[in-house]
């Protein structure tokens, strides 16, 4: 059977990308190997024209970010306990679960992967993953930049069997390399004969970078990706993808080859499973982050909205939304096939590199001081001149939004936190909630002390029975946060104006208020969020008169005036 025009177009894109990555001879040989593999793969969905596609998401889509063992209940496997909680508490409110790495690992809570193709036995089995996938869509973490130092892949490299890693002489000048950590870039290992070799380790000595300049590495990782698709992944998160390709003498971040690899992965998915989306994780300044949309059709369908968490934190502690409003006014995805992944918290901390160019350096340093005052830590990155600068605030988002140093004396704590979540729920994109935020989790100081890892502060594993007891107490912090968030979700999912592709207009009504018009499918929605601890009196546009608050707050009067209480949220609709 002859190939269709769509198939020929995808094949041509794949071949041309591999030629650009590896040259004509090696690129052609690599393309033949890859296309032969794809020809044997079961296709999920019609190819079609990528530029005619639209996002497979709507206003009902909300993502829960969680580890497979964030919730535990004996004797069930953690993945089964998670499924039970989702079915009992989140049905109709969460459409998708981002399962953080659930593979055997050696460190970094899963991000130093030993085996990409097995489920960590401590969490459950592939059957448990697939059972969860029958209730919700699943996002898999595709940890494609590095492997664990305990991986058989590294052992194979050290034995000289496979060219998988990047060896560099320790005297090589690597000062141009962008560093996300204040740690050595090279780590010494020993071959079986005892000879030393220094390998590239961007993130830690236990996370050894893969060498994508070797076609075998690229093909092996595409095999891993195809396995995830076959196991039911609806979305793939490309972890640390910005650092994928290394070229000594450059910054080794966002290199053209890295973007070419992302485009190639998109082409492969266009062939085997056009409905599977790519989500890029690039904790970098905003303009750099947006580059992973490509032209709107050839790279990721979603990018993390990394500037949102620190900007929202800044607005709520300053009590004014000027910087947040200005940034939101410039938000735009390049096509109907792309959108933002809106979040305020994740398994990592709050990155502050995305504030570069948006806030003065002094304001960024002030956020770092605030995190420390709230019991958090501040992770640093190494600069080319040898200096250090804040990279990430390691603190739960719940504790980051306490109003003072005394955790018992802030009456606005929960409303302030819920206002932050309303910002993420109101902006264009697909909203994502970290399980720690959903459950009102506090700083886990014991985890930091036990592991020595600042990020552990936000990665506590919870006994599900204890969580349920706290949720049953309406006065507990967990219950107040959870009930407030689930109420917002229940209202949001019913509003067509919250479709990721619905239009947004940002209004400047008051420095203490973020104001957004959302319009879609015949609905107009005015989102108002008071980011201050004072009442805000607003004069609304004439078209807002007669609107009612979907959250049961007061409606504007006949002259369009409305007063929002401290940290109040209003979603007004006709």
Residue pairs with C-beta under 8 A, 6 or more apart in sequence:
3 11
4 47
6 47
6 48
6 49
7 47
7 271
10 47
10 267
10 270
10 271
11 35
13 263
13 267
14 31
14 34
14 35
14 264
14 267
14 268
14 271
15 27
15 28
15 31
15 35
17 260
17 263
17 264
17 267
18 27
18 28
18 30
18 31
18 34
18 215
18 264
19 27
19 28
19 31
20 27
20 260
21 27
21 215
21 218
21 257
21 260
21 261
21 264
22 30
22 215
26 215
29 215
30 215
30 218
30 219
33 215
33 219
34 219
34 222
34 268
37 219
37 222
37 223
37 226
38 268
38 271
38 272
41 226
41 271
41 272
42 230
42 272
43 271
43 272
43 273
44 229
44 272
44 273
44 274
44 275
44 276
45 273
45 274
45 275
46 274
47 270
47 271
47 274
48 274
50 270
50 274
50 297
50 298
50 337
51 297
51 335
51 337
53 274
53 297
53 337
54 336
54 337
54 501
55 301
55 336
55 337
55 338
55 339
55 500
55 501
56 275
56 277
57 339
57 430
57 500
58 496
58 499
58 500
59 492
59 493
59 494
59 495
59 496
59 497
59 498
59 499
59 500
59 502
60 95
60 493
61 95
61 96
61 430
61 500
62 93
62 94
62 95
62 96
62 430
62 431
62 432
62 433
62 489
62 492
62 493
63 94
63 95
63 96
63 97
63 98
63 139
63 341
63 430
63 431
63 432
63 433
64 86
64 90
64 94
64 96
64 97
64 98
64 432
64 433
64 435
64 438
65 97
65 98
65 100
65 343
65 346
65 347
65 432
65 433
65 434
65 435
66 82
66 97
66 98
66 99
66 100
66 434
66 435
67 99
67 100
67 102
67 109
67 110
67 347
67 435
67 459
67 461
68 78
68 79
68 82
68 99
68 100
68 102
68 120
68 123
68 124
69 78
69 79
69 82
69 122
69 123
69 461
70 78
70 82
70 435
70 436
70 461
70 462
71 78
71 81
71 82
71 85
71 435
71 461
71 462
71 463
71 464
71 467
72 78
72 81
72 461
72 462
72 463
72 464
73 81
73 84
73 463
73 464
73 465
76 84
77 123
77 124
77 125
77 128
78 122
78 123
78 124
79 102
79 123
79 124
79 128
79 129
79 131
79 132
80 124
80 128
80 131
81 464
82 97
82 132
83 128
83 131
83 132
83 135
84 464
85 464
85 467
86 94
86 97
86 132
86 135
86 136
87 135
89 471
89 486
90 486
92 490
92 493
93 486
93 489
93 490
93 493
94 136
94 433
94 489
95 136
95 137
96 136
96 137
96 138
96 139
96 234
96 235
97 132
97 136
97 137
97 138
97 139
98 138
98 139
98 141
98 235
98 237
98 432
99 129
99 132
99 138
99 139
99 140
99 141
100 109
100 110
100 141
100 347
101 109
101 110
101 111
101 113
101 141
101 143
102 110
102 119
102 120
102 123
102 129
103 110
103 113
103 114
103 115
103 116
103 117
103 118
103 119
103 120
104 113
104 114
104 115
104 118
104 120
104 121
105 111
105 112
105 113
105 114
105 120
105 148
106 112
106 114
106 148
106 149
106 150
106 206
107 148
107 204
107 206
107 207
108 203
108 204
108 206
108 207
108 453
108 455
109 347
109 455
109 456
109 459
110 120
110 141
111 141
111 143
111 203
111 207
111 239
112 146
112 147
112 148
112 149
112 150
112 204
112 206
112 207
113 143
113 147
113 148
113 151
114 147
114 148
114 150
114 151
114 152
115 151
115 152
116 143
116 224
116 227
117 224
117 227
119 125
119 126
119 128
119 129
126 231
129 138
129 231
129 232
130 231
130 232
132 138
133 232
137 234
137 235
138 232
138 233
138 234
138 235
139 233
139 234
139 235
139 236
139 237
139 279
140 228
140 231
140 233
140 235
140 236
140 237
141 237
141 239
142 224
142 225
142 228
142 236
142 237
142 238
142 239
143 239
143 240
144 210
144 221
144 224
144 225
144 238
144 239
144 241
144 244
145 202
145 203
145 207
145 209
145 210
145 239
145 240
145 241
145 243
145 244
146 201
146 202
146 203
146 207
146 208
146 209
146 210
146 240
147 153
147 154
147 164
147 207
147 208
147 210
148 154
148 206
148 207
148 208
149 187
149 189
149 205
149 206
149 207
149 208
150 206
151 208
153 162
153 164
154 164
154 165
154 189
154 208
156 162
156 164
157 163
157 164
157 165
158 189
158 190
158 191
158 192
158 197
159 191
159 192
160 191
162 216
163 211
163 214
163 216
163 217
164 210
164 211
164 214
164 216
164 217
165 199
165 200
165 208
165 209
165 210
165 211
166 199
166 200
166 209
166 210
166 211
166 246
167 197
167 198
167 199
167 200
168 174
168 186
168 198
168 199
168 200
168 248
169 198
170 186
170 188
170 198
172 248
174 185
174 186
174 248
175 384
176 249
176 250
176 251
176 252
176 384
177 185
177 246
177 250
177 251
177 252
178 243
178 251
178 252
178 253
179 185
179 381
179 382
179 383
180 202
180 203
180 243
180 283
180 381
180 391
181 202
181 203
181 204
181 379
181 381
181 382
181 391
182 379
182 380
182 381
182 382
182 388
183 203
183 204
183 205
183 382
184 201
184 205
185 200
185 201
185 202
186 198
186 199
186 200
186 201
187 198
187 199
187 201
187 205
187 208
188 196
188 197
188 198
189 196
189 197
189 198
189 199
190 196
190 197
191 197
199 208
199 209
200 208
200 209
200 246
201 207
201 208
201 209
202 209
202 240
202 243
203 240
209 243
209 246
210 217
210 221
211 217
211 246
212 218
212 244
212 245
212 257
212 261
213 245
213 246
218 261
218 264
222 265
222 268
225 236
225 265
225 268
226 268
226 272
228 236
229 236
229 269
229 272
229 273
229 276
233 276
234 275
234 276
234 277
235 276
235 277
235 278
235 279
235 302
236 265
236 269
236 276
236 277
236 278
236 279
237 279
237 280
237 281
238 262
238 265
238 278
238 279
238 280
238 281
238 300
239 281
240 281
241 258
241 262
241 280
241 281
241 282
241 292
242 253
242 254
242 258
242 280
242 282
242 284
242 288
242 292
243 252
243 253
243 258
244 255
244 257
244 258
244 261
245 252
245 255
245 257
245 258
245 261
246 252
246 255
247 255
247 257
253 284
254 282
254 284
254 288
254 291
259 291
259 292
259 294
259 299
262 278
262 280
262 292
262 294
262 299
262 300
263 294
263 298
263 299
265 278
266 278
266 294
266 298
266 299
266 300
269 276
269 278
277 300
277 301
277 302
278 299
278 300
278 301
278 302
279 300
279 301
279 302
279 303
279 304
279 341
280 292
280 299
280 300
280 302
280 303
280 304
281 304
282 288
282 289
282 292
282 303
282 304
282 306
283 304
283 306
283 348
283 351
283 353
283 354
283 392
284 306
284 353
284 354
285 353
285 354
285 355
285 356
285 357
286 306
286 307
286 327
286 354
286 357
286 358
287 357
289 303
289 304
289 306
289 307
289 354
290 303
292 299
292 300
292 303
293 299
293 300
293 303
293 333
293 334
293 335
293 338
294 300
294 334
295 334
295 335
296 333
296 334
296 335
296 337
296 338
297 335
297 337
300 338
301 337
301 338
301 339
302 338
302 339
302 340
302 341
302 429
302 430
303 338
303 340
303 341
304 340
304 341
304 343
305 331
305 340
305 341
305 342
305 343
305 427
305 429
306 351
306 353
306 354
307 327
307 354
307 355
307 358
308 342
308 343
308 344
308 423
308 424
308 427
309 343
309 344
309 345
309 350
309 351
309 397
310 350
310 351
310 352
310 354
310 355
310 359
310 364
310 367
310 393
311 323
311 324
311 327
311 355
311 358
311 359
312 324
312 344
312 420
312 423
312 424
313 344
313 350
313 367
313 370
313 397
313 400
313 401
313 420
314 323
314 324
314 355
314 359
314 363
314 367
315 321
315 323
315 324
315 514
315 531
316 401
316 416
316 419
316 420
316 531
316 567
317 367
317 370
317 401
318 531
319 512
319 531
319 532
319 533
319 534
320 511
320 512
320 531
320 532
321 511
321 512
321 513
321 514
321 529
321 531
322 511
323 358
323 359
324 423
324 514
324 531
325 506
325 508
325 514
325 515
327 358
328 427
328 504
328 506
328 514
328 516
329 506
331 340
331 427
331 428
331 504
333 339
333 340
333 428
336 501
339 428
339 429
339 430
339 500
339 501
340 427
340 428
340 429
340 430
340 500
341 429
341 430
341 432
342 424
342 425
342 427
342 429
342 430
342 431
342 432
343 424
343 431
343 432
343 433
343 434
344 397
344 420
344 421
344 423
344 424
344 434
344 437
345 396
345 397
345 433
345 434
345 436
345 437
345 458
346 432
346 434
347 434
347 455
347 458
347 459
348 392
348 455
348 458
349 376
349 377
349 379
349 392
349 393
349 394
349 395
349 454
349 455
349 457
349 458
350 367
350 371
350 392
350 393
350 395
350 397
350 400
351 391
351 392
351 393
352 364
352 367
352 368
352 390
352 391
352 392
352 393
353 381
353 391
355 363
355 364
355 367
356 364
364 390
365 390
367 390
367 393
368 378
368 390
368 393
370 400
371 377
371 378
371 393
371 394
371 395
371 400
372 378
373 405
374 395
374 399
374 400
374 402
374 405
374 443
375 395
375 399
375 443
375 445
376 393
376 394
376 395
376 396
376 399
376 400
376 443
376 457
377 393
377 394
377 395
377 448
377 454
377 457
378 390
378 392
378 393
378 394
378 454
379 390
379 391
379 392
379 393
379 394
379 454
379 455
380 388
380 389
380 390
380 391
381 388
381 389
381 390
381 391
382 388
383 389
392 455
393 400
394 448
394 454
394 455
394 457
394 458
395 443
395 457
395 458
396 436
396 437
396 441
396 442
396 443
396 444
396 457
396 458
397 417
397 420
397 434
397 436
397 437
398 417
398 436
398 437
398 440
398 441
398 442
398 477
398 481
399 407
399 442
399 443
401 413
401 416
401 417
401 420
402 410
402 413
403 410
403 412
403 413
403 416
403 533
404 410
407 442
410 416
412 533
412 566
412 567
413 477
414 477
414 480
414 481
414 484
415 566
415 567
415 568
416 533
416 567
417 437
417 440
417 481
418 481
418 484
418 485
418 488
418 567
418 569
419 529
419 530
419 531
419 567
419 568
419 569
421 433
421 437
421 485
421 488
422 488
422 527
422 529
422 569
423 514
423 529
424 431
424 432
425 431
425 488
425 489
425 492
425 498
426 498
426 514
426 516
426 518
426 527
426 529
426 571
427 504
427 516
428 500
428 501
428 502
428 504
428 518
429 500
430 500
431 492
433 485
434 458
435 441
436 458
436 459
436 460
437 481
437 485
438 481
438 482
438 485
439 462
439 467
439 478
439 481
439 482
440 477
440 478
440 479
440 480
440 481
440 482
441 458
441 460
441 462
441 478
442 477
443 457
443 458
444 456
444 457
444 458
444 459
444 460
445 457
447 453
447 456
447 457
447 459
447 460
448 454
448 456
448 457
450 456
467 478
470 476
470 477
470 478
470 479
471 478
471 479
471 482
472 479
473 479
474 480
474 483
487 551
488 551
488 569
491 550
491 551
491 571
492 498
492 571
495 523
495 525
495 550
495 571
495 573
496 502
496 520
496 521
496 522
496 523
497 518
497 519
497 520
497 521
497 523
497 524
497 525
497 573
498 518
498 520
498 525
499 520
499 521
501 520
502 518
502 519
502 520
502 521
503 517
503 518
503 519
503 520
504 516
504 517
504 518
504 519
505 516
505 517
505 519
506 515
506 516
506 517
507 515
507 516
507 517
507 541
508 515
509 515
509 528
509 538
509 539
509 540
510 536
510 537
510 538
512 530
512 531
512 532
512 534
512 536
513 528
513 529
513 530
513 531
513 532
513 536
513 538
513 564
514 527
514 528
514 529
514 531
515 526
515 527
515 528
515 529
515 538
516 526
516 527
517 524
517 525
517 526
517 527
518 524
518 525
518 526
518 527
519 525
523 573
523 574
524 543
524 573
524 574
525 550
525 571
525 572
525 573
526 540
526 544
526 547
526 570
526 571
526 572
526 573
527 569
527 570
527 571
527 572
528 538
528 562
528 564
528 568
528 569
528 570
528 571
528 572
529 568
529 569
529 570
530 536
530 564
530 565
530 566
530 567
530 568
530 569
531 567
532 566
532 567
533 566
533 567
534 566
535 563
535 564
535 565
535 566
536 563
536 564
537 561
537 562
537 563
538 561
538 562
538 563
538 564
539 559
539 560
539 561
540 556
540 560
540 561
540 562
540 572
541 560
542 560
544 556
544 560
544 572
545 556
545 558
545 559
545 560
546 556
546 574
547 555
547 556
547 572
547 573
547 574
548 555
548 572
548 573
548 574
549 555
549 570
549 571
549 572
550 571
550 572
550 573
551 569
551 570
551 571
553 564
553 568
553 569
553 570
554 562
554 563
555 562
555 572
556 562
556 572
562 570
564 570
